[in-house]
Amino acid sequence: MRFGMRKPGVKRSISARTTGRLKRQMKKAIIPGYGKKGMGWVKNPRKAAYNKIYHKTSFSLWDLFK
């Protein structure tokens, strides 16, 4: 578990900005519950709990400029 500042990942940053709206629309049409709030807890509760704690205990470089 990481405490403190996260290292920025350039690959992931670019990937997050270039994943298209069309891809999300297709997944939403095919996968029931895709993109709905709280689905992470249904799909994989252990990972969802980890992510919740991780996001509360760490911060991004970009959070410093807000």
C-alpha positions in Angstrom: 0.0 0.0 0.0 1.4 3.4 -1.0 1.2 6.4 1.4 2.1 9.8 0.0 2.7 11.0 -3.5 2.1 8.7 -6.5 4.5 8.7 -9.5 2.9 9.9 -12.7 2.8 7.3 -15.4 3.1 8.9 -18.9 1.7 5.8 -20.7 -1.3 5.5 -18.5 -2.0 9.3 -18.7 -2.0 9.2 -22.5 -4.1 6.0 -22.5 -6.7 7.6 -20.2 -7.0 10.6 -22.4 -7.2 8.8 -25.7 -9.7 6.0 -24.8 -12.6 7.0 -27.0 -16.2 7.7 -26.2 -17.2 5.0 -28.8 -15.3 2.3 -26.9 -17.1 3.2 -23.7 -20.5 3.3 -25.5 -19.9 -0.2 -26.9 -18.9 -1.6 -23.6 -22.0 0.0 -21.9 -24.2 -1.7 -24.6 -22.6 -5.1 -24.2 -21.7 -5.4 -20.5 -24.6 -4.9 -18.0 -23.7 -2.5 -15.2 -20.6 -1.1 -17.0 -19.9 2.4 -15.8 -22.5 2.3 -13.0 -21.5 3.6 -9.6 -20.7 0.9 -7.1 -20.2 -1.9 -9.6 -16.6 -2.4 -8.4 -17.9 -3.6 -5.1 -20.1 -6.1 -6.8 -17.5 -7.4 -9.2 -14.4 -7.5 -6.9 -15.0 -6.3 -3.4 -11.4 -6.9 -2.3 -9.9 -4.8 -5.1 -12.6 -2.1 -4.5 -11.7 -1.8 -0.8 -8.0 -1.6 -1.7 -8.6 1.1 -4.2 -10.7 3.1 -1.8 -8.0 3.1 0.9 -5.3 3.8 -1.8 -7.0 6.9 -3.1 -7.5 8.2 0.4 -3.9 7.7 1.5 -2.1 8.9 -1.6 -2.1 11.9 -3.9 -1.0 12.8 -7.4 1.6 15.4 -8.5 -1.3 17.3 -10.2 -3.2 17.5 -6.8 -0.4 19.8 -5.6 -1.3 22.4 -8.2 -5.0 22.5 -7.4 
